[in-house]
Amino acid sequence: MEYFWAIIVVLVIGSILYGVISSKMKDKRMRKATRELLPALRDHIKAGKKYNVFMSHGQRFDGVVFLGLSEPYDPQNQYLPFPLAQWLILQTSDGKKIYIKPTAIRYYEDTE
């Protein structure tokens, strides 16, 4: 009877370790299979290139050029309680600039 609780504790710890290790191995196999089917591409937004930008709320900007990101409002204090700290700057075909939050973009498509 004195070894009963020791055996129970060892079984519980062993089953937890088995679960963690098998989960990690399954995740590693899944990532490897995904890489074989769909390789990762190093393609992203390029400044000076035209895109169609689709916003989360449904608005669409056609043929806009990505200019870049604005600097934070106050570089000395990055944690201002101000929601408009950094903007993604786009330019329309007639030269107007559009300032949007980067998190407001749903997706974008290449026009070229």
Backbone as XML, in Angstrom:
<?xml version="1.0"?>
<chain id="A" units="angstrom">
  <residue number="1" name="MET">
    <atom name="N" x="0.805" y="-1.198" z="0.000"/>
    <atom name="CA" x="0.000" y="0.000" z="0.000"/>
    <atom name="C" x="0.847" y="1.261" z="0.000"/>
  </residue>
  <residue number="2" name="GLU">
    <atom name="N" x="2.054" y="1.180" z="0.537"/>
    <atom name="CA" x="2.903" y="2.377" z="0.601"/>
    <atom name="C" x="3.412" y="2.810" z="-0.765"/>
  </residue>
  <residue number="3" name="TYR">
    <atom name="N" x="3.451" y="1.888" z="-1.707"/>
    <atom name="CA" x="3.903" y="2.243" z="-3.058"/>
    <atom name="C" x="2.744" y="2.623" z="-3.973"/>
  </residue>
  <residue number="4" name="PHE">
    <atom name="N" x="1.540" y="2.473" z="-3.506"/>
    <atom name="CA" x="0.359" y="2.730" z="-4.329"/>
    <atom name="C" x="0.339" y="4.168" z="-4.854"/>
  </residue>
  <residue number="5" name="TRP">
    <atom name="N" x="0.509" y="5.155" z="-3.962"/>
    <atom name="CA" x="0.456" y="6.557" z="-4.370"/>
    <atom name="C" x="1.661" y="6.943" z="-5.227"/>
  </residue>
  <residue number="6" name="ALA">
    <atom name="N" x="2.797" y="6.331" z="-4.945"/>
    <atom name="CA" x="3.977" y="6.607" z="-5.772"/>
    <atom name="C" x="3.750" y="6.121" z="-7.203"/>
  </residue>
  <residue number="7" name="ILE">
    <atom name="N" x="3.136" y="4.957" z="-7.332"/>
    <atom name="CA" x="2.857" y="4.413" z="-8.660"/>
    <atom name="C" x="1.827" y="5.289" z="-9.387"/>
  </residue>
  <residue number="8" name="ILE">
    <atom name="N" x="0.798" y="5.737" z="-8.678"/>
    <atom name="CA" x="-0.215" y="6.602" z="-9.277"/>
    <atom name="C" x="0.410" y="7.902" z="-9.764"/>
  </residue>
  <residue number="9" name="VAL">
    <atom name="N" x="1.254" y="8.520" z="-8.935"/>
    <atom name="CA" x="1.911" y="9.778" z="-9.316"/>
    <atom name="C" x="2.801" y="9.567" z="-10.525"/>
  </residue>
  <residue number="10" name="VAL">
    <atom name="N" x="3.559" y="8.483" z="-10.546"/>
    <atom name="CA" x="4.435" y="8.187" z="-11.679"/>
    <atom name="C" x="3.605" y="7.981" z="-12.946"/>
  </residue>
  <residue number="11" name="LEU">
    <atom name="N" x="2.469" y="7.279" z="-12.855"/>
    <atom name="CA" x="1.608" y="7.066" z="-14.021"/>
    <atom name="C" x="1.014" y="8.379" z="-14.526"/>
  </residue>
  <residue number="12" name="VAL">
    <atom name="N" x="0.591" y="9.252" z="-13.625"/>
    <atom name="CA" x="0.016" y="10.530" z="-14.041"/>
    <atom name="C" x="1.079" y="11.394" z="-14.714"/>
  </residue>
  <residue number="13" name="ILE">
    <atom name="N" x="2.243" y="11.511" z="-14.109"/>
    <atom name="CA" x="3.327" y="12.311" z="-14.694"/>
    <atom name="C" x="3.775" y="11.710" z="-16.023"/>
  </residue>
  <residue number="14" name="GLY">
    <atom name="N" x="3.856" y="10.392" z="-16.087"/>
    <atom name="CA" x="4.238" y="9.734" z="-17.337"/>
    <atom name="C" x="3.231" y="9.984" z="-18.443"/>
  </residue>
  <residue number="15" name="SER">
    <atom name="N" x="1.936" y="9.936" z="-18.119"/>
    <atom name="CA" x="0.919" y="10.177" z="-19.148"/>
    <atom name="C" x="0.928" y="11.634" z="-19.604"/>
  </residue>
  <residue number="16" name="ILE">
    <atom name="N" x="1.204" y="12.559" z="-18.694"/>
    <atom name="CA" x="1.316" y="13.970" z="-19.081"/>
    <atom name="C" x="2.502" y="14.170" z="-20.009"/>
  </residue>
  <residue number="17" name="LEU">
    <atom name="N" x="3.645" y="13.596" z="-19.661"/>
    <atom name="CA" x="4.833" y="13.708" z="-20.515"/>
    <atom name="C" x="4.591" y="13.070" z="-21.881"/>
  </residue>
  <residue number="18" name="TYR">
    <atom name="N" x="3.944" y="11.908" z="-21.892"/>
    <atom name="CA" x="3.637" y="11.252" z="-23.157"/>
    <atom name="C" x="2.739" y="12.132" z="-24.024"/>
  </residue>
  <residue number="19" name="GLY">
    <atom name="N" x="1.732" y="12.748" z="-23.416"/>
    <atom name="CA" x="0.827" y="13.619" z="-24.154"/>
    <atom name="C" x="1.537" y="14.819" z="-24.748"/>
  </residue>
  <residue number="20" name="VAL">
    <atom name="N" x="2.418" y="15.446" z="-23.964"/>
    <atom name="CA" x="3.148" y="16.617" z="-24.445"/>
    <atom name="C" x="4.094" y="16.235" z="-25.573"/>
  </residue>
  <residue number="21" name="ILE">
    <atom name="N" x="4.839" y="15.175" z="-25.397"/>
    <atom name="CA" x="5.817" y="14.755" z="-26.407"/>
    <atom name="C" x="5.115" y="14.317" z="-27.692"/>
  </residue>
  <residue number="22" name="SER">
    <atom name="N" x="4.037" y="13.545" z="-27.573"/>
    <atom name="CA" x="3.336" y="13.092" z="-28.783"/>
    <atom name="C" x="2.683" y="14.277" z="-29.506"/>
  </residue>
  <residue number="23" name="SER">
    <atom name="N" x="2.208" y="15.265" z="-28.757"/>
    <atom name="CA" x="1.632" y="16.458" z="-29.384"/>
    <atom name="C" x="2.691" y="17.231" z="-30.152"/>
  </residue>
  <residue number="24" name="LYS">
    <atom name="N" x="3.873" y="17.381" z="-29.579"/>
    <atom name="CA" x="4.963" y="18.091" z="-30.258"/>
    <atom name="C" x="5.373" y="17.355" z="-31.526"/>
  </residue>
  <residue number="25" name="MET">
    <atom name="N" x="5.459" y="16.024" z="-31.444"/>
    <atom name="CA" x="5.858" y="15.244" z="-32.613"/>
    <atom name="C" x="4.792" y="15.341" z="-33.721"/>
  </residue>
  <residue number="26" name="LYS">
    <atom name="N" x="3.519" y="15.304" z="-33.331"/>
    <atom name="CA" x="2.446" y="15.417" z="-34.316"/>
    <atom name="C" x="2.474" y="16.786" z="-34.979"/>
  </residue>
  <residue number="27" name="ASP">
    <atom name="N" x="2.695" y="17.828" z="-34.195"/>
    <atom name="CA" x="2.774" y="19.183" z="-34.737"/>
    <atom name="C" x="3.945" y="19.313" z="-35.714"/>
  </residue>
  <residue number="28" name="LYS">
    <atom name="N" x="5.078" y="18.716" z="-35.372"/>
    <atom name="CA" x="6.252" y="18.768" z="-36.246"/>
    <atom name="C" x="5.977" y="18.037" z="-37.566"/>
  </residue>
  <residue number="29" name="ARG">
    <atom name="N" x="5.323" y="16.892" z="-37.497"/>
    <atom name="CA" x="4.970" y="16.152" z="-38.715"/>
    <atom name="C" x="3.994" y="16.948" z="-39.577"/>
  </residue>
  <residue number="30" name="MET">
    <atom name="N" x="3.049" y="17.621" z="-38.923"/>
    <atom name="CA" x="2.052" y="18.411" z="-39.645"/>
    <atom name="C" x="2.706" y="19.600" z="-40.354"/>
  </residue>
  <residue number="31" name="ARG">
    <atom name="N" x="3.631" y="20.293" z="-39.674"/>
    <atom name="CA" x="4.329" y="21.416" z="-40.307"/>
    <atom name="C" x="5.166" y="20.941" z="-41.484"/>
  </residue>
  <residue number="32" name="LYS">
    <atom name="N" x="5.815" y="19.781" z="-41.359"/>
    <atom name="CA" x="6.631" y="19.246" z="-42.450"/>
    <atom name="C" x="5.755" y="18.897" z="-43.649"/>
  </residue>
  <residue number="33" name="ALA">
    <atom name="N" x="4.609" y="18.267" z="-43.408"/>
    <atom name="CA" x="3.705" y="17.913" z="-44.502"/>
    <atom name="C" x="3.146" y="19.164" z="-45.173"/>
  </residue>
  <residue number="34" name="THR">
    <atom name="N" x="2.861" y="20.183" z="-44.388"/>
    <atom name="CA" x="2.356" y="21.438" z="-44.957"/>
    <atom name="C" x="3.412" y="22.103" z="-45.824"/>
  </residue>
  <residue number="35" name="ARG">
    <atom name="N" x="4.662" y="22.115" z="-45.370"/>
    <atom name="CA" x="5.757" y="22.706" z="-46.168"/>
    <atom name="C" x="5.952" y="21.961" z="-47.480"/>
  </residue>
  <residue number="36" name="GLU">
    <atom name="N" x="5.752" y="20.642" z="-47.465"/>
    <atom name="CA" x="5.911" y="19.872" z="-48.702"/>
    <atom name="C" x="4.798" y="20.178" z="-49.697"/>
  </residue>
  <residue number="37" name="LEU">
    <atom name="N" x="3.585" y="20.382" z="-49.196"/>
    <atom name="CA" x="2.456" y="20.667" z="-50.076"/>
    <atom name="C" x="2.415" y="22.127" z="-50.514"/>
  </residue>
  <residue number="38" name="LEU">
    <atom name="N" x="2.628" y="23.031" z="-49.570"/>
    <atom name="CA" x="2.556" y="24.469" z="-49.840"/>
    <atom name="C" x="3.817" y="25.148" z="-49.322"/>
  </residue>
  <residue number="39" name="PRO">
    <atom name="N" x="4.774" y="25.390" z="-50.175"/>
    <atom name="CA" x="6.005" y="26.027" z="-49.707"/>
    <atom name="C" x="5.769" y="27.475" z="-49.292"/>
  </residue>
  <residue number="40" name="ALA">
    <atom name="N" x="6.522" y="27.940" z="-48.319"/>
    <atom name="CA" x="6.432" y="29.330" z="-47.860"/>
    <atom name="C" x="7.121" y="30.238" z="-48.877"/>
  </residue>
  <residue number="41" name="LEU">
    <atom name="N" x="6.485" y="31.337" z="-49.202"/>
    <atom name="CA" x="7.035" y="32.296" z="-50.151"/>
    <atom name="C" x="7.436" y="33.564" z="-49.410"/>
  </residue>
  <residue number="42" name="ARG">
    <atom name="N" x="8.492" y="34.174" z="-49.828"/>
    <atom name="CA" x="8.952" y="35.422" z="-49.224"/>
    <atom name="C" x="8.473" y="36.597" z="-50.084"/>
  </residue>
  <residue number="43" name="ASP">
    <atom name="N" x="7.173" y="36.698" z="-50.215"/>
    <atom name="CA" x="6.591" y="37.750" z="-51.027"/>
    <atom name="C" x="5.649" y="38.547" z="-50.140"/>
  </residue>
  <residue number="44" name="HIS">
    <atom name="N" x="5.809" y="39.856" z="-50.170"/>
    <atom name="CA" x="4.992" y="40.705" z="-49.312"/>
    <atom name="C" x="4.814" y="42.067" z="-49.971"/>
  </residue>
  <residue number="45" name="ILE">
    <atom name="N" x="4.253" y="42.999" z="-49.241"/>
    <atom name="CA" x="4.024" y="44.343" z="-49.759"/>
    <atom name="C" x="5.346" y="44.966" z="-50.184"/>
  </residue>
  <residue number="46" name="LYS">
    <atom name="N" x="5.345" y="45.585" z="-51.355"/>
    <atom name="CA" x="6.532" y="46.290" z="-51.831"/>
    <atom name="C" x="6.154" y="47.745" z="-52.068"/>
  </residue>
  <residue number="47" name="ALA">
    <atom name="N" x="6.950" y="48.642" z="-51.556"/>
    <atom name="CA" x="6.700" y="50.073" z="-51.744"/>
    <atom name="C" x="6.847" y="50.421" z="-53.214"/>
  </residue>
  <residue number="48" name="GLY">
    <atom name="N" x="5.968" y="51.298" z="-53.694"/>
    <atom name="CA" x="6.025" y="51.748" z="-55.080"/>
    <atom name="C" x="5.290" y="50.857" z="-56.062"/>
  </residue>
  <residue number="49" name="LYS">
    <atom name="N" x="4.673" y="49.787" z="-55.597"/>
    <atom name="CA" x="3.967" y="48.860" z="-56.458"/>
    <atom name="C" x="2.456" y="49.046" z="-56.276"/>
  </residue>
  <residue number="50" name="LYS">
    <atom name="N" x="1.675" y="48.818" z="-57.343"/>
    <atom name="CA" x="0.225" y="49.032" z="-57.279"/>
    <atom name="C" x="-0.496" y="47.790" z="-56.768"/>
  </residue>
  <residue number="51" name="TYR">
    <atom name="N" x="-1.506" y="48.056" z="-55.915"/>
    <atom name="CA" x="-2.311" y="46.988" z="-55.325"/>
    <atom name="C" x="-3.774" y="47.416" z="-55.261"/>
  </residue>
  <residue number="52" name="ASN">
    <atom name="N" x="-4.644" y="46.433" z="-55.193"/>
    <atom name="CA" x="-6.032" y="46.649" z="-54.808"/>
    <atom name="C" x="-6.112" y="46.254" z="-53.339"/>
  </residue>
  <residue number="53" name="VAL">
    <atom name="N" x="-6.582" y="47.175" z="-52.506"/>
    <atom name="CA" x="-6.620" y="46.945" z="-51.060"/>
    <atom name="C" x="-8.073" y="46.813" z="-50.633"/>
  </residue>
  <residue number="54" name="PHE">
    <atom name="N" x="-8.378" y="45.740" z="-49.920"/>
    <atom name="CA" x="-9.723" y="45.472" z="-49.419"/>
    <atom name="C" x="-9.705" y="45.641" z="-47.898"/>
  </residue>
  <residue number="55" name="MET">
    <atom name="N" x="-10.557" y="46.538" z="-47.417"/>
    <atom name="CA" x="-10.605" y="46.860" z="-45.999"/>
    <atom name="C" x="-11.552" y="45.911" z="-45.261"/>
  </residue>
  <residue number="56" name="SER">
    <atom name="N" x="-11.376" y="45.813" z="-43.956"/>
    <atom name="CA" x="-12.210" y="44.936" z="-43.141"/>
    <atom name="C" x="-13.675" y="45.342" z="-43.158"/>
  </residue>
  <residue number="57" name="HIS">
    <atom name="N" x="-13.952" y="46.607" z="-43.292"/>
    <atom name="CA" x="-15.337" y="47.075" z="-43.270"/>
    <atom name="C" x="-15.974" y="47.089" z="-44.663"/>
  </residue>
  <residue number="58" name="GLY">
    <atom name="N" x="-15.280" y="46.596" z="-45.678"/>
    <atom name="CA" x="-15.861" y="46.428" z="-46.997"/>
    <atom name="C" x="-15.421" y="47.429" z="-48.048"/>
  </residue>
  <residue number="59" name="GLN">
    <atom name="N" x="-14.790" y="48.507" z="-47.660"/>
    <atom name="CA" x="-14.328" y="49.488" z="-48.649"/>
    <atom name="C" x="-13.150" y="48.916" z="-49.429"/>
  </residue>
  <residue number="60" name="ARG">
    <atom name="N" x="-13.018" y="49.390" z="-50.661"/>
    <atom name="CA" x="-11.963" y="48.883" z="-51.552"/>
    <atom name="C" x="-11.236" y="50.061" z="-52.173"/>
  </residue>
  <residue number="61" name="PHE">
    <atom name="N" x="-9.910" y="49.976" z="-52.217"/>
    <atom name="CA" x="-9.086" y="50.978" z="-52.892"/>
    <atom name="C" x="-8.396" y="50.290" z="-54.060"/>
  </residue>
  <residue number="62" name="ASP">
    <atom name="N" x="-8.705" y="50.733" z="-55.282"/>
    <atom name="CA" x="-8.149" y="50.098" z="-56.479"/>
    <atom name="C" x="-6.940" y="50.874" z="-56.994"/>
  </residue>
  <residue number="63" name="GLY">
    <atom name="N" x="-5.904" y="50.140" z="-57.360"/>
    <atom name="CA" x="-4.737" y="50.727" z="-58.004"/>
    <atom name="C" x="-3.974" y="51.715" z="-57.144"/>
  </residue>
  <residue number="64" name="VAL">
    <atom name="N" x="-3.919" y="51.458" z="-55.835"/>
    <atom name="CA" x="-3.169" y="52.365" z="-54.963"/>
    <atom name="C" x="-1.731" y="51.873" z="-54.830"/>
  </residue>
  <residue number="65" name="VAL">
    <atom name="N" x="-0.845" y="52.806" z="-54.551"/>
    <atom name="CA" x="0.573" y="52.498" z="-54.383"/>
    <atom name="C" x="0.893" y="52.552" z="-52.894"/>
  </residue>
  <residue number="66" name="PHE">
    <atom name="N" x="1.568" y="51.540" z="-52.395"/>
    <atom name="CA" x="2.033" y="51.540" z="-51.017"/>
    <atom name="C" x="3.244" y="52.456" z="-50.922"/>
  </residue>
  <residue number="67" name="LEU">
    <atom name="N" x="3.148" y="53.483" z="-50.099"/>
    <atom name="CA" x="4.281" y="54.382" z="-49.879"/>
    <atom name="C" x="5.118" y="53.956" z="-48.689"/>
  </residue>
  <residue number="68" name="GLY">
    <atom name="N" x="4.462" y="53.493" z="-47.635"/>
    <atom name="CA" x="5.189" y="53.048" z="-46.455"/>
    <atom name="C" x="4.390" y="53.249" z="-45.185"/>
  </residue>
  <residue number="69" name="LEU">
    <atom name="N" x="5.073" y="53.148" z="-44.043"/>
    <atom name="CA" x="4.472" y="53.343" z="-42.723"/>
    <atom name="C" x="4.904" y="54.687" z="-42.168"/>
  </residue>
  <residue number="70" name="SER">
    <atom name="N" x="3.988" y="55.357" z="-41.494"/>
    <atom name="CA" x="4.341" y="56.625" z="-40.854"/>
    <atom name="C" x="5.141" y="56.349" z="-39.589"/>
  </residue>
  <residue number="71" name="GLU">
    <atom name="N" x="5.914" y="57.330" z="-39.194"/>
    <atom name="CA" x="6.644" y="57.228" z="-37.934"/>
    <atom name="C" x="5.650" y="57.350" z="-36.777"/>
  </residue>
  <residue number="72" name="PRO">
    <atom name="N" x="5.937" y="56.732" z="-35.645"/>
    <atom name="CA" x="5.054" y="56.925" z="-34.497"/>
    <atom name="C" x="4.956" y="58.412" z="-34.142"/>
  </residue>
  <residue number="73" name="TYR">
    <atom name="N" x="3.850" y="58.811" z="-33.556"/>
    <atom name="CA" x="3.591" y="60.213" z="-33.253"/>
    <atom name="C" x="4.697" y="60.819" z="-32.404"/>
  </residue>
  <residue number="74" name="ASP">
    <atom name="N" x="5.120" y="60.125" z="-31.371"/>
    <atom name="CA" x="6.185" y="60.614" z="-30.487"/>
    <atom name="C" x="7.209" y="59.497" z="-30.331"/>
  </residue>
  <residue number="75" name="PRO">
    <atom name="N" x="8.331" y="59.560" z="-31.064"/>
    <atom name="CA" x="9.313" y="58.473" z="-30.989"/>
    <atom name="C" x="9.884" y="58.272" z="-29.591"/>
  </residue>
  <residue number="76" name="GLN">
    <atom name="N" x="9.851" y="59.295" z="-28.749"/>
    <atom name="CA" x="10.386" y="59.164" z="-27.387"/>
    <atom name="C" x="9.443" y="58.337" z="-26.507"/>
  </residue>
  <residue number="77" name="ASN">
    <atom name="N" x="8.147" y="58.400" z="-26.775"/>
    <atom name="CA" x="7.149" y="57.714" z="-25.968"/>
    <atom name="C" x="6.312" y="56.829" z="-26.875"/>
  </residue>
  <residue number="78" name="GLN">
    <atom name="N" x="6.681" y="55.565" z="-26.977"/>
    <atom name="CA" x="6.001" y="54.656" z="-27.895"/>
    <atom name="C" x="4.672" y="54.167" z="-27.351"/>
  </residue>
  <residue number="79" name="TYR">
    <atom name="N" x="4.385" y="54.408" z="-26.094"/>
    <atom name="CA" x="3.187" y="53.853" z="-25.467"/>
    <atom name="C" x="2.188" y="54.938" z="-25.108"/>
  </residue>
  <residue number="80" name="LEU">
    <atom name="N" x="1.999" y="55.880" z="-26.004"/>
    <atom name="CA" x="1.005" y="56.918" z="-25.780"/>
    <atom name="C" x="-0.393" y="56.309" z="-25.805"/>
  </residue>
  <residue number="81" name="PRO">
    <atom name="N" x="-1.291" y="56.815" z="-24.987"/>
    <atom name="CA" x="-2.675" y="56.314" z="-25.051"/>
    <atom name="C" x="-3.419" y="56.985" z="-26.207"/>
  </residue>
  <residue number="82" name="PHE">
    <atom name="N" x="-2.913" y="56.815" z="-27.384"/>
    <atom name="CA" x="-3.429" y="57.488" z="-28.564"/>
    <atom name="C" x="-3.559" y="56.450" z="-29.672"/>
  </residue>
  <residue number="83" name="PRO">
    <atom name="N" x="-4.775" y="56.166" z="-30.133"/>
    <atom name="CA" x="-4.958" y="55.059" z="-31.078"/>
    <atom name="C" x="-4.441" y="55.332" z="-32.485"/>
  </residue>
  <residue number="84" name="LEU">
    <atom name="N" x="-4.043" y="56.566" z="-32.769"/>
    <atom name="CA" x="-3.621" y="56.899" z="-34.126"/>
    <atom name="C" x="-2.101" y="57.054" z="-34.212"/>
  </residue>
  <residue number="85" name="ALA">
    <atom name="N" x="-1.383" y="56.154" z="-33.610"/>
    <atom name="CA" x="0.058" y="56.289" z="-33.496"/>
    <atom name="C" x="0.805" y="56.000" z="-34.796"/>
  </residue>
  <residue number="86" name="GLN">
    <atom name="N" x="0.364" y="55.021" z="-35.570"/>
    <atom name="CA" x="1.098" y="54.669" z="-36.786"/>
    <atom name="C" x="0.110" y="54.331" z="-37.896"/>
  </residue>
  <residue number="87" name="TRP">
    <atom name="N" x="0.422" y="54.792" z="-39.122"/>
    <atom name="CA" x="-0.466" y="54.647" z="-40.260"/>
    <atom name="C" x="0.244" y="53.986" z="-41.422"/>
  </residue>
  <residue number="88" name="LEU">
    <atom name="N" x="-0.500" y="53.277" z="-42.232"/>
    <atom name="CA" x="-0.024" y="52.769" z="-43.509"/>
    <atom name="C" x="-0.429" y="53.815" z="-44.539"/>
  </residue>
  <residue number="89" name="ILE">
    <atom name="N" x="0.519" y="54.293" z="-45.317"/>
    <atom name="CA" x="0.244" y="55.385" z="-46.255"/>
    <atom name="C" x="0.158" y="54.823" z="-47.671"/>
  </residue>
  <residue number="90" name="LEU">
    <atom name="N" x="-0.975" y="55.096" z="-48.319"/>
    <atom name="CA" x="-1.228" y="54.686" z="-49.695"/>
    <atom name="C" x="-1.396" y="55.936" z="-50.542"/>
  </residue>
  <residue number="91" name="GLN">
    <atom name="N" x="-1.140" y="55.813" z="-51.835"/>
    <atom name="CA" x="-1.329" y="56.943" z="-52.745"/>
    <atom name="C" x="-2.220" y="56.497" z="-53.890"/>
  </residue>
  <residue number="92" name="THR">
    <atom name="N" x="-3.254" y="57.296" z="-54.174"/>
    <atom name="CA" x="-4.165" y="56.991" z="-55.271"/>
    <atom name="C" x="-3.548" y="57.434" z="-56.593"/>
  </residue>
  <residue number="93" name="SER">
    <atom name="N" x="-4.194" y="57.078" z="-57.690"/>
    <atom name="CA" x="-3.664" y="57.410" z="-59.014"/>
    <atom name="C" x="-3.677" y="58.917" z="-59.281"/>
  </residue>
  <residue number="94" name="ASP">
    <atom name="N" x="-4.546" y="59.669" z="-58.596"/>
    <atom name="CA" x="-4.563" y="61.124" z="-58.793"/>
    <atom name="C" x="-3.655" y="61.864" z="-57.808"/>
  </residue>
  <residue number="95" name="GLY">
    <atom name="N" x="-2.838" y="61.137" z="-57.044"/>
    <atom name="CA" x="-1.841" y="61.750" z="-56.177"/>
    <atom name="C" x="-2.273" y="61.972" z="-54.738"/>
  </residue>
  <residue number="96" name="LYS">
    <atom name="N" x="-3.525" y="61.683" z="-54.400"/>
    <atom name="CA" x="-3.982" y="61.861" z="-53.023"/>
    <atom name="C" x="-3.421" y="60.747" z="-52.144"/>
  </residue>
  <residue number="97" name="LYS">
    <atom name="N" x="-3.145" y="61.097" z="-50.890"/>
    <atom name="CA" x="-2.641" y="60.112" z="-49.942"/>
    <atom name="C" x="-3.780" y="59.615" z="-49.063"/>
  </residue>
  <residue number="98" name="ILE">
    <atom name="N" x="-3.747" y="58.333" z="-48.769"/>
    <atom name="CA" x="-4.719" y="57.697" z="-47.886"/>
    <atom name="C" x="-3.943" y="57.157" z="-46.695"/>
  </residue>
  <residue number="99" name="TYR">
    <atom name="N" x="-4.393" y="57.470" z="-45.503"/>
    <atom name="CA" x="-3.756" y="57.001" z="-44.271"/>
    <atom name="C" x="-4.713" y="56.016" z="-43.604"/>
  </residue>
  <residue number="100" name="ILE">
    <atom name="N" x="-4.276" y="54.767" z="-43.458"/>
    <atom name="CA" x="-5.132" y="53.754" z="-42.833"/>
    <atom name="C" x="-4.347" y="52.997" z="-41.776"/>
  </residue>
  <residue number="101" name="LYS">
    <atom name="N" x="-5.069" y="52.409" z="-40.830"/>
    <atom name="CA" x="-4.433" y="51.568" z="-39.828"/>
    <atom name="C" x="-4.052" y="50.241" z="-40.483"/>
  </residue>
  <residue number="102" name="PRO">
    <atom name="N" x="-2.859" y="49.732" z="-40.251"/>
    <atom name="CA" x="-2.467" y="48.465" z="-40.869"/>
    <atom name="C" x="-3.397" y="47.305" z="-40.505"/>
  </residue>
  <residue number="103" name="THR">
    <atom name="N" x="-3.985" y="47.337" z="-39.311"/>
    <atom name="CA" x="-4.869" y="46.246" z="-38.893"/>
    <atom name="C" x="-6.231" y="46.308" z="-39.567"/>
  </residue>
  <residue number="104" name="ALA">
    <atom name="N" x="-6.547" y="47.404" z="-40.268"/>
    <atom name="CA" x="-7.842" y="47.552" z="-40.931"/>
    <atom name="C" x="-7.880" y="46.874" z="-42.298"/>
  </residue>
  <residue number="105" name="ILE">
    <atom name="N" x="-6.733" y="46.422" z="-42.799"/>
    <atom name="CA" x="-6.691" y="45.767" z="-44.109"/>
    <atom name="C" x="-7.102" y="44.313" z="-43.958"/>
  </residue>
  <residue number="106" name="ARG">
    <atom name="N" x="-8.068" y="43.907" z="-44.765"/>
    <atom name="CA" x="-8.504" y="42.512" z="-44.785"/>
    <atom name="C" x="-7.546" y="41.696" z="-45.651"/>
  </residue>
  <residue number="107" name="TYR">
    <atom name="N" x="-7.320" y="42.178" z="-46.882"/>
    <atom name="CA" x="-6.343" y="41.562" z="-47.777"/>
    <atom name="C" x="-6.045" y="42.541" z="-48.910"/>
  </residue>
  <residue number="108" name="TYR">
    <atom name="N" x="-5.051" y="42.227" z="-49.696"/>
    <atom name="CA" x="-4.697" y="43.049" z="-50.851"/>
    <atom name="C" x="-4.316" y="42.129" z="-51.992"/>
  </residue>
  <residue number="109" name="GLU">
    <atom name="N" x="-4.464" y="42.651" z="-53.220"/>
    <atom name="CA" x="-4.101" y="41.849" z="-54.382"/>
    <atom name="C" x="-3.198" y="42.673" z="-55.298"/>
  </residue>
  <residue number="110" name="ASP">
    <atom name="N" x="-2.307" y="41.999" z="-55.932"/>
    <atom name="CA" x="-1.358" y="42.588" z="-56.865"/>
    <atom name="C" x="-2.100" y="42.938" z="-58.152"/>
  </residue>
  <residue number="111" name="THR">
    <atom name="N" x="-1.854" y="44.138" z="-58.688"/>
    <atom name="CA" x="-2.516" y="44.532" z="-59.936"/>
    <atom name="C" x="-1.609" y="44.399" z="-61.144"/>
  </residue>
  <residue number="112" name="GLU">
    <atom name="N" x="-0.344" y="44.192" z="-60.935"/>
    <atom name="CA" x="0.611" y="44.135" z="-62.056"/>
    <atom name="C" x="0.959" y="42.713" z="-62.408"/>
  </residue>
</chain>
